Amino acid sequence: MSGCQQAPDGEYWRPPRECWTRFNRCNLPSSVLACLDYQSHPEPVELDGVAFIHKDLFVRLRRLSCPEERAIQFMDYMAVYFSLASPESAGFSNTARIRRNKADYLGLLRGWLFDPDGREGAVLKGWVASRFGLLPRYFGGRLAPDSESYQRFLQMQSAGVYNTNNLEGQLDLLYTYCQYELNRQMPEESHLSLFRGINRLAEHDLVARLDKRRCVVLLNNLNSFTTNRERADEFGDQILETRAPISKIFFYSALLPGVLKGEEEYLVIGGLYEVKLW
């Protein structure tokens, strides 16, 4: 992987040091994943050990030609492997003071669609930080180490994973399955054109303006986009358009047909991105 793309003034578009950590649980360094050059020249991302642990699932998926059948197979596997239908077999007790036995990956996705700044959003952003080493920038407010927003984020993240059945492991497999489906359905594609409605560009970390419409922004570590430009226009006065690497797509609403009403929504892992303003 080459270094970050060189800026017009001779500097490289390196990600700010405060947006990434030195440790993650995937095959690429966090600084590379956050770098602008990764958007132009992405490489596959693999979470440590996930494909190997669940290799039986992917053997079964390869035998199925229909995406809908693969989605059913995936959800059935999740239900069995993580004991989602029988939490008592995973050690849950009816006498527990706080019962979180019904918390699962689908509940997290529904919670995100309802409110990205809620408890489910905190769990998802915390998972991205853990697996990819990209830190959240915003959660109901700017996240600084001594801010109320940061303390609220940590509290909600901890509450969201407390007494659950390997909730982050469920997200590991969801991301890996999403990548499998995208690469199987679009084997020749490396990017998707996506749109995001915003009210003020100042709400985002603007790194540089390249011209009247193009700029470089540092996105939050997890963001909602859509493939539908008209839909994005309903959520703000301006639209960000970008080419998102397929390897940075964590989930999209059509991945599990009939389960979530996501309005063609894509959950995209952050870092530096070149975007076009409309």
LUMDREN-243127 format. One record per residue (C-alpha): residue in three letters; x, y, z. Coordinates in pm, whole numbers, padded with zeros to 5 digits, always signed. Example, Ala and Ser with C-alpha at 12.3 -4.5 7.8 and 13.67 -1.06 7.14 Angstrom:
<pts>
ALA+01230-00450+00780/SER+01367-00106+00714/
</pts>
This chain:
<pts>
MET+00000+00000+00000/SER+00146+00336-00097/GLY+00156+00641+00127/CYS-00113+00903+00146/GLN-00196+01108-00162/GLN+00016+01421-00199/ALA-00164+01752-00158/PRO-00115+02047-00397/ASP+00108+02226-00143/GLY+00343+01929-00113/GLU+00199+01790+00210/TYR+00045+01446+00231/TRP-00314+01390+00330/ARG-00229+01208+00647/PRO-00511+01144+00893/PRO-00497+01352+01212/ARG-00328+01154+01485/GLU-00626+01193+01719/CYS-00863+01007+01484/TRP-00694+00666+01494/THR-00526+00426+01735/ARG-00218+00209+01689/PHE-00408-00110+01760/ASN-00698-00274+01579/ARG-00823-00622+01494/CYS-00787-00635+01119/ASN-00518-00691+00858/LEU-00440-00324+00777/PRO-00299-00049+01001/SER-00548+00207+01131/SER-00344+00493+00983/VAL-00378+00335+00636/LEU-00753+00285+00672/ALA-00793+00650+00775/CYS-00571+00783+00495/LEU-00710+00956+00188/ASP-00508+00732-00041/TYR-00705+00434+00084/GLN-01021+00582-00067/SER-00858+00581-00411/HIS-00670+00254-00376/PRO-00856+00031-00130/GLU-00745-00316-00037/PRO-00958-00593+00119/VAL-01010-00576+00494/GLU-01031-00893+00700/LEU-01118-00900+01068/ASP-00887-01122+01268/GLY-00998-01485+01266/VAL-01362-01427+01170/ALA-01361-01602+00830/PHE-01172-01897+00978/ILE-01396-01939+01284/HIS-01708-01929+01068/LYS-01570-02109+00763/ASP-01859-02357+00764/LEU-02103-02072+00702/PHE-01915-01950+00396/VAL-01892-02302+00257/ARG-02270-02318+00274/LEU-02311-01973+00122/ARG-02097-02063-00179/ARG-02343-02339-00266/LEU-02635-02094-00291/SER-02689-01886-00605/CYS-02975-01669-00476/PRO-02893-01368-00251/GLU-03223-01407-00065/GLU-03140-01769+00016/ARG-02796-01665+00136/ALA-02951-01402+00363/ILE-03179-01664+00517/GLN-02884-01899+00563/PHE-02685-01621+00730/MET-02962-01526+00972/ASP-03029-01890+01057/TYR-02659-01940+01129/MET-02650-01629+01350/ALA-02953-01750+01545/VAL-02799-02090+01609/TYR-02434-01995+01664/PHE-02514-01710+01905/SER-02818-01884+02063/LEU-03039-01588+01975/ALA-03359-01794+01998/SER-03259-01975+02319/PRO-03053-01735+02532/GLU-03067-01965+02834/SER-02838-02207+02651/ALA-02580-01928+02636/GLY-02592-01888+03014/PHE-02857-01621+03062/SER-03054-01640+03385/ASN-03410-01522+03443/THR-03299-01399+03785/ALA-03037-01158+03652/ARG-03080-00802+03776/ILE-03030-00655+03426/ARG-03152-00876+03143/ARG-03007-00803+02800/ASN-03071-01142+02646/LYS-03269-00998+02355/ALA-02992-00759+02246/ASP-02862-00870+01906/TYR-02720-00740+01579/LEU-03066-00670+01434/GLY-03160-00461+01737/LEU-02842-00259+01695/LEU-02919-00190+01330/ARG-03277-00088+01407/GLY-03154+00139+01685/TRP-02906+00306+01451/LEU-03175+00370+01190/PHE-03391+00529+01461/ASP-03118+00732+01634/PRO-02744+00711+01552/ASP-02672+00899+01876/GLY-02850+00644+02095/ARG-02716+00343+02284/GLU-02707+00124+01975/GLY-02512+00390+01787/ALA-02259+00404+02071/VAL-02209+00026+02051/LEU-02160+00038+01673/LYS-01913+00326+01687/GLY-01727+00157+01971/TRP-01707-00161+01764/VAL-01560+00030+01468/ALA-01299+00183+01699/SER-01207-00161+01835/ARG-01192-00348+01504/PHE-01058-00084+01265/GLY-00884+00155+01505/LEU-01083+00456+01381/LEU-01211+00670+01667/PRO-01555+00836+01677/ARG-01553+01211+01619/TYR-01913+01293+01700/PHE-02184+01147+01922/GLY-02455+01397+02006/GLY-02175+01656+02008/ARG-01803+01684+01941/LEU-01608+01412+02119/ALA-01314+01542+02321/PRO-01163+01342+02610/ASP-01300+01578+02874/SER-01635+01655+02708/GLU-01979+01558+02835/SER-02046+01400+02494/TYR-01746+01170+02535/GLN-01849+01064+02885/ARG-02201+00998+02758/PHE-02061+00796+02469/LEU-01851+00575+02699/GLN-02141+00523+02937/MET-02385+00427+02661/GLN-02132+00204+02489/SER-02066+00013+02810/ALA-02436-00017+02887/GLY-02502-00138+02533/VAL-02268-00437+02550/TYR-02324-00523+02917/ASN-02467-00872+02978/THR-02513-00949+02608/ASN-02419-01260+02415/ASN-02100-01167+02229/LEU-02265-00870+02063/GLU-01941-00747+01909/GLY-01876-01095+01771/GLN-02211-01076+01596/LEU-02104-00749+01435/ASP-01775-00907+01326/LEU-01964-01173+01136/LEU-02217-00925+00996/TYR-01938-00712+00845/THR-01764-01021+00705/TYR-02089-01144+00550/CYS-02159-00798+00405/GLN-01816-00798+00240/TYR-01876-01148+00106/GLU-02206-01045-00053/LEU-02078-00722-00203/ASN-01779-00895-00360/ARG-01992-01182-00485/GLN-02258-00959-00640/MET-02016-00694-00773/PRO-01684-00874-00825/GLU-01548-00611-01065/GLU-01635-00310-00850/SER-01413-00145-00590/HIS-01632+00157-00505/LEU-01993+00272-00480/SER-02118+00626-00545/LEU-02305+00732-00232/PHE-02480+01046-00108/ARG-02537+01206+00232/GLY-02761+01500+00314/ILE-02618+01762+00551/ASN-02734+02099+00682/ARG-02395+02264+00737/LEU-02054+02163+00611/ALA-01912+02320+00929/GLU-02059+02028+01122/HIS-01799+01806+00954/ASP-01421+01811+00986/LEU-01320+01999+00673/VAL-00955+01924+00596/ALA-00912+02111+00268/ARG-01100+02264-00022/LEU-00975+02141-00358/ASP-01199+02364-00569/LYS-01548+02515-00557/ARG-01722+02181-00520/ARG-01457+01930-00414/CYS-01309+01906-00068/VAL-01147+01662+00172/VAL-01337+01582+00492/LEU-01268+01361+00791/LEU-01584+01158+00841/ASN-01704+01014+01168/ASN-01596+00654+01220/LEU-01942+00532+01111/ASN-02182+00723+00883/SER-02511+00681+00702/PHE-02516+00726+00324/THR-02759+00631+00050/THR-02743+00538-00317/ASN-03049+00758-00380/ARG-02957+01124-00432/GLU-03317+01240-00408/ARG-03350+01062-00075/ALA-03034+01229+00055/ASP-03179+01568-00040/GLU-03455+01516+00217/PHE-03202+01518+00502/GLY-03022+01847+00447/ASP-02965+02162+00247/GLN-02647+02024+00093/ILE-02545+01685-00037/LEU-02210+01515-00001/GLU-02128+01278-00285/THR-01837+01038-00256/ARG-01695+00717-00396/ALA-01689+00485-00097/PRO-01459+00183-00103/ILE-01664-00136-00087/SER-01429-00258+00185/LYS-01554+00025+00408/ILE-01921-00067+00383/PHE-02027-00228+00709/PHE-02393-00287+00620/TYR-02658-00194+00363/SER-03033-00229+00396/ALA-03077-00472+00104/LEU-02831-00717+00262/LEU-03114-00866+00472/PRO-03429-00825+00257/GLY-03752-00768+00446/VAL-03584-00732+00784/LEU-03499-00362+00803/LYS-03656-00056+00646/GLY-03343+00138+00568/GLU-03440+00357+00271/GLU-03143+00232+00060/GLU-02915+00310+00353/TYR-02548+00221+00366/LEU-02340+00230+00684/VAL-01992+00345+00586/ILE-01674+00333+00794/GLY-01503+00670+00815/GLY-01162+00828+00769/LEU-01048+01086+00513/TYR-01268+01114+00204/GLU-01272+01336-00101/VAL-01630+01451-00151/LYS-01824+01665-00395/LEU-02072+01925-00268/TRP-02410+01980-00432/
</pts>
